[in-house]
Amino acid sequence: MYYWYNPYLVHAAYPPSVRHISPPAIMGNMIAMPTGKNSYPAVNTNHFRNSAKQSMDLMKQANLLVTKITESDTFRNELMMTAQASNQKKVDEMITTAGITTSFETKFTPDGIGIHFQNKTEEGVCCELILILHW
């Protein structure tokens, strides 16, 4: 009785179709990863720090809204009923009356409401906060 000889070491857990892995093609002097110098620019954390500072303002704005929702039964009822009536303009006005001064976008579904706060500066949008509340 003769057995087929396999010159490669094969682990029993690998299926036969994966047993043989061909070596990569040789591509001359090309290197897969650059070595030596760092290809990225030097790190500047000023913008990152400013974004973190301004995101704290967004969190304060979101806290104003959440506090208004938790403390006022009439505000909570009116907000839900207005959203269920799909009155986008009235929902935005109600959120503004809660003390929100930054720019925001609202989206509501039968499951809840989502408020997307943006802190816009001269350079553009530096930070964003998305608040999703289910009802």
Buried (B, 14 or more C-beta within 10 A) or exposed (E): EEEEEEEEEEEEEEEEEEEEEEEEEEEEEEEEEEEEEEEEEEEEEEEEEBBEEBBEBBEEBBEBBBEBBEEEEEBBEBBBEBBEEEBBEBBBEBBEEBEBEBEBEBBBEEEEBBBBBBBEEEEEEBBBBEBEBEE
